[in-house]
Amino acid sequence: MYAHIVSLGVLGLEGYPVTVEVHLSSGLPKFVMVGLPDNAVKESSERVRSAVKNLRCPWPASHITVNFAPADVRKTGSLYDLPVFIGILAAEKQIPCPGPHQAFLGELGLDGSLRSIDGALPMALAAVKSGITELFVPAENAAEAAVAEGLTVYPARSALDVVNHLLGEQVLSPAQRTGYDAAGQWLGPDFSDVRGQAEARRAMEVAAAGGHNLLMIGPPGTGKSMLAKRLPGILPPLTYEEALETTAVYSVAGLVRSGTGLIWERPFRSPHHSVSATALAGGGSMPRPGEVSLAHNGVLFLDELPEFSRDALEVLRQPLEDGHVLVSRVNGSATYPCRFMLVAAMNPCKCGYYGSGVRECTCTPTAIERYRQRISGPLLDRIDIHVEARPVEYKELAAEACGEPSSSIRARVEYVRRIQQDRYAGMGFHCNAHLPTGILRQYCQLTPEAQTMLQNAFEKMGYSARAYDRILRVARTVADLNGVENIGTTELMEALQYRRMDRPVSPRFRTSMRTAEPEAEAEPEEEPEVNIPHIDPNLKIEFD
């Protein structure tokens, strides 16, 4: 006696069809599974046996062989309990054998109840591509799987519900597609709560408008974390394709809440500085998404950036550049998307008060340099905007007037994003931060005065080639916000001031430090004044 049941599997973010073949033969009773099942799949034999008996179905006194095809791909997880259960009953002719257009997913409890599984959405999308029209899943996964168009999803609380449906005794009601109302008001933290910090607020707007990475430097208590948590509120809403990608990542990670369809809120991930490189990039015995993938289409916030381990920081370099990460392990490899905005915050020194003007810094110049050198140059080059968060004065904190709300900033950001989408239509990217180097000069035309200014800044500040490209991308975003086509000195000047970490530690605060170096240092040459304390379009930069 033989039956074959259609199921599905997931590798990375890609689902694929799996055929569960059940053969009952004469001989001593035995339960054998083949087709590269892992331990979780092998343990399903006991779950299926208990579920069959507790649902008062006869257990076959036969040699049971279960094969999972394709046999060259390892099957993982407990999602094959339900198809094995249905296959055994179909092979014994207790129920009709399901057709090739029907697929089954679900973990069984010993009493026959169905429990939720991970990766329901990617497998549902793969079911549609494979010509499957009906999918039976646990009730907790129904809303998630119903997102796939052209697929009828049947939610079941128990394996008995599926059996009764196949027998025609009690037909299950299909799940309704939900989660498509993308329009809505941002209910998270609002920028109106932020007092002062005009320069940092402007930098956040520029970063959101162009999709740029951002680093905030400032003493403790200046509102760096407060600003970062409000960034998702000024980003444009997710498109349907972005929501689908985001939900797929969270589905594989098992983080989709029960009864949730598509995830429409942009992710905001803030791992602790003790996080490992594997937890950031993804991994495990079987590849799983890491924090960079969970932040896909959203924000990855790294507070106290120098406190992260060097390995964890360096693992960010390739995802920031490519927008995807390849996780390879002995048991398999998977590619996960990770196109996110990196927002980082750090103190200017170990004690946190270097150059603050509020307290004296207790760090030596050598200690300050050592603290900043925890962040490598290649990683800094991949962060487009470096902005200083200054201490907020009392009159700003005590002012009754609120700051500009997130809704107003978001309107400007959405307008600029639409300009970029029209400009780069059909090119595979939608914002200035992802503008390829090969066509950078085509879309970042400089006025003659701006070209001269950039040449002088490049020669005096010693920018890298990557920093040069990122200055142009940021200047392009500033020009879009200012409503001009060509990049002028005003736009370039603002972009140049966002490269603060490219400067060496200034000697101007050394005289105020409590702890001096054992030996007197030679007075260094005066450094060029490229950075501007506050954004003021009327200011001009002149180079000797």
Summary of the structure (lengths in Angstrom):
residues: 544
radius of gyration: 28.8
end to end distance: 90.1
largest distance: 94.3
contacts: 1775
relative contact order: 0.10
helix: 38%
strand: 17%
